[in-house]
Amino acid sequence: MPRINDTIERRFYREYARMRRQLLRECNSAGAAVEGPLRVFDEGAEAAERETVQRPADEESEHRTRQRVRHALRDALTAGRDAMQANTESPDVPANSDRPMLEEVLVGLDSVVILLENEVFRPRLSGPMRRYGGTDDEPVHHWRGCDVRIVEAPFPSYTGSSTLVVTEHGSWLAGLFKDLEKVAWPAIDFRSKYEFFGRMAEAANGWLARHPDTDRVDLLIAVAHESRNVVEDWLARVDERRHDR
């Protein structure tokens, strides 16, 4: 059995209890059943425990320990939230969205695509997340959030539910994610962000599968195109709703 790091263990169960209470409050606030979301969260937390607590102890700063535990449990919380939302009536377009706002967002995304295609757009490179990971059993993470992880090397020990994007262009892709988030911000809410970033991650993986030797520009263009496809789909849904009325 691996030796348990007492500091990590304390941090883990403290964060576990805090996030579980948070999920319970969100379920009650949304009028959703709590059994399913809490079960999903606990299953994810069990995987997170294997990833953090049940691993050989090593020398690391208190900040590094706290960060590793929090990120491992955050995926479990996200999965619990997804289970909660699946059991409640959720909009299929961003909250408070309308055609003029979505059209404005689409224009911004089109501009990013054009600049990328002309190779004059330099994505803002990922900041703090570049310093996370990089150990023997965990690659450097350039992006983590919204059920997506962008890493620069394979991560066979990962057991969470996030979509993994493994690419040597990870810092550039994470920078693009941040820039597209800023452009699409008016249409991003706590539900729509999962479709927006999730579909971009799937587009990245699809492109990498078809073009394993891709250069970074072509990869970024494919992802930027998918970001505008998402917003186009939201526009179509807004029109469908208007027609149904």
Beta strands, then each sheet from edge to edge (+ up, - down):
strand 1: 141-145
strand 2: 148-151
strand 3: 163-166
sheet 1: 1+ 2- 3-
end
